[in-house]
Structures are given as structure tokens and as C-alpha cells.
Amino acid sequence: MDLDALSGVIAYKHTGDDVTTVTAAFDRITINEALTEICDLELSGKVTYATGRSSMEISLQVAKAPPEGQMAKKEDILLSCTCTMVSLDPVTRKPVPINPIIAETPEEKRLYNLGEENSKCRKELGQRSLSKHTPNDEESDLIHALWHKQLQWHG
């Protein structure tokens, strides 16, 4: 919930208040380190991929809070993830164009390319969705096996 709220704030800062922004998906939530002590946490993120269409990818992380004025060390990053947000016209609820990201530094270019690859993967998965195509033989066998397994829990 906190990561979703943070991604909303980041999207708002990127798009301004003329649009409504909604969460489309959270992807690739990676737990890097276990939290083994009571400490302050720092949640941070930034828009890492936006082409100028309606969606943007926001990269987020949770880290042990570093001392004032310092960046979190790699070993203190507990969790990282990406979130896709979509900007809509507040009246029509139709997608609206947003500012694109212009990657300049090597790190910004790396993150942008990663976001581009993530976008392509999501589109490919959408094309293979069971809501668009019937299951193939392997998927049918898996669905059948899962159905049989859940029957065990119903007596």
C-alpha cells in the first residue's frame, strides 16, 4: 500500500494535476535482503520509462534509512520493484499523453532500456492471455492438474 501511494506521488510529480493517474500493475517485486532489525526505512523511486504515450514505469526501492545526506548502500536495499501507472483524462477516463523520459546519463539509459524491455514483455504476455486464446495442450493439462489438486481440499 505504501509503495502504491509512493508511485502515485511520483506519477503526479511527473504528469502534474491535469490528469488522473491509476496503477496498472506492480511487477518484479524482488526482496534483496531480509529485515533483521528494527530501523527506519527509506522508500524512494523515480520514473524510469515513459515514451510520451499514457503509461510510465516507476522503479521503487525500500532501504534501511542511511545517515542524513548519504545514499543507501547496496547491501541496505531490502526490496525493489517496478510499477506501471497510466494517465487518464479526469473527465473522459481516456488515456492521455504524458511527458517522455529523456535518458541522458548511462544509468538513466540503462534503466530506460530495461523499462522498454519490460514493456515489450508485458505486451507479449497480453497477446498470449487466456482471455484472448484457448489454452494449448500443456496449459490444459496444467489447469486440469490444479483442479484435481484443489479437489483434495474439499473432502
C-alpha positions as CSV (number, residue, x, y, z in Angstrom):
1,M,0.0,0.0,0.0
2,D,2.8,2.4,0.8
3,L,4.6,1.6,-2.4
4,D,1.4,2.2,-4.4
5,A,1.0,5.6,-2.6
6,L,4.6,6.5,-3.4
7,S,4.2,5.6,-7.0
8,G,1.1,7.8,-7.2
9,V,3.0,10.7,-5.8
10,I,5.9,10.2,-8.2
11,A,3.5,9.9,-11.2
12,Y,1.7,13.1,-10.0
13,K,5.0,15.0,-10.0
14,H,5.8,13.7,-13.5
15,T,2.4,14.5,-15.0
16,G,1.0,17.4,-13.0
17,D,-2.5,17.8,-11.7
18,D,-4.3,17.9,-15.1
19,V,-4.6,14.1,-15.3
20,T,-5.8,11.2,-13.2
21,T,-3.2,8.5,-12.8
22,V,-4.1,4.9,-11.9
23,T,-2.0,1.9,-11.0
24,A,-2.0,-0.6,-13.8
25,A,0.4,-3.2,-12.4
26,F,3.2,-4.0,-9.9
27,D,5.9,-6.2,-11.4
28,R,9.1,-7.9,-10.4
29,I,8.9,-7.3,-6.6
30,T,12.3,-8.5,-5.5
31,I,13.3,-9.0,-1.9
32,N,17.0,-8.4,-1.8
33,E,17.7,-8.7,1.9
34,A,15.7,-9.7,4.9
35,L,14.8,-7.1,7.5
36,T,16.5,-8.4,10.6
37,E,16.5,-5.4,12.9
38,I,14.1,-2.6,13.9
39,C,15.2,0.5,11.9
40,D,13.9,3.4,9.9
41,L,13.2,2.7,6.3
42,E,13.5,4.9,3.3
43,L,11.1,4.5,0.4
44,S,12.3,6.0,-2.9
45,G,11.6,5.9,-6.6
46,K,11.5,7.6,-9.9
47,V,10.0,7.4,-13.4
48,T,12.4,5.3,-15.4
49,Y,10.5,4.7,-18.6
50,A,7.9,6.9,-20.4
51,T,7.7,7.3,-24.2
52,G,5.2,10.1,-24.2
53,R,2.1,7.9,-24.5
54,S,-0.1,7.4,-21.5
55,S,1.8,4.9,-19.4
56,M,5.0,5.2,-17.3
57,E,7.2,2.7,-15.4
58,I,8.3,3.7,-12.0
59,S,11.2,2.0,-10.2
60,L,10.9,1.8,-6.4
61,Q,13.1,0.6,-3.6
62,V,12.9,0.2,0.2
63,A,16.2,0.5,2.0
64,K,17.4,1.0,5.6
65,A,17.5,4.7,6.1
66,P,21.0,6.0,5.6
67,P,22.6,8.8,7.7
68,E,21.5,12.3,6.7
69,G,22.9,13.4,3.4
70,Q,24.1,9.9,2.3
71,M,22.8,7.5,-0.2
72,A,21.6,4.0,0.8
73,K,24.3,1.3,0.4
74,K,23.6,-1.6,-2.0
75,E,23.5,-4.1,1.0
76,D,20.9,-1.9,2.7
77,I,18.4,-2.1,-0.1
78,L,15.8,-4.5,1.1
79,L,13.3,-4.5,-1.7
80,S,13.0,-3.2,-5.3
81,C,10.1,-3.3,-7.8
82,T,8.6,-1.7,-10.8
83,C,5.1,-0.2,-11.1
84,T,3.2,0.7,-14.3
85,M,1.0,3.8,-14.0
86,V,-1.4,5.0,-16.6
87,S,-2.6,8.7,-17.0
88,L,-6.2,9.3,-17.9
89,D,-8.3,12.4,-18.7
90,P,-10.2,13.1,-15.5
91,V,-13.5,13.7,-17.4
92,T,-13.5,11.1,-20.2
93,R,-11.3,8.5,-18.4
94,K,-9.4,8.0,-21.8
95,P,-5.6,7.7,-21.9
96,V,-3.7,11.0,-22.3
97,P,-0.2,11.6,-23.5
98,I,2.4,12.4,-20.8
99,N,6.0,13.8,-20.9
100,P,8.5,11.3,-22.2
101,I,11.7,10.5,-20.3
102,I,14.8,11.7,-22.0
103,A,17.6,9.4,-20.8
104,E,21.0,11.3,-20.6
105,T,23.3,9.5,-18.2
106,P,24.5,5.9,-18.7
107,E,22.4,4.9,-15.7
108,E,19.3,6.6,-17.0
109,K,19.8,4.9,-20.4
110,R,20.2,1.5,-18.7
111,L,17.0,2.0,-16.7
112,Y,15.1,3.2,-19.7
113,N,16.3,0.2,-21.8
114,L,15.2,-2.1,-19.0
115,G,11.8,-0.4,-18.9
116,E,11.5,-0.7,-22.7
117,E,12.2,-4.4,-22.4
118,N,9.7,-4.8,-19.6
119,S,7.0,-3.1,-21.7
120,K,7.7,-5.4,-24.6
121,C,7.4,-8.5,-22.3
122,R,4.1,-7.2,-20.9
123,K,2.6,-6.7,-24.4
124,E,3.7,-10.2,-25.4
125,L,2.2,-11.7,-22.3
126,G,-1.0,-9.9,-23.1
127,Q,-1.2,-11.4,-26.5
128,R,-0.9,-14.9,-25.0
129,S,-3.5,-14.3,-22.4
130,L,-6.1,-16.9,-21.8
131,S,-8.8,-14.2,-22.2
132,K,-7.7,-14.0,-25.8
133,H,-6.9,-17.6,-26.7
134,T,-8.0,-21.0,-25.6
135,P,-5.4,-23.0,-23.6
136,N,-2.9,-25.1,-25.5
137,D,-2.5,-28.8,-24.6
138,E,0.2,-28.1,-22.0
139,E,-1.9,-25.3,-20.3
140,S,-5.0,-27.5,-20.4
141,D,-3.1,-30.3,-18.6
142,L,-1.8,-27.8,-16.0
143,I,-5.3,-26.4,-15.4
144,H,-6.7,-30.0,-15.1
145,A,-3.9,-31.0,-12.6
146,L,-4.6,-27.8,-10.5
147,W,-8.3,-28.7,-10.5
148,H,-7.6,-32.2,-9.3
149,K,-5.3,-30.9,-6.6
150,Q,-7.9,-28.4,-5.2
151,L,-10.5,-31.2,-5.0
152,Q,-8.3,-32.7,-2.2
153,W,-9.1,-29.7,-0.1
154,H,-12.8,-30.2,-0.5
155,G,-13.1,-33.6,1.0
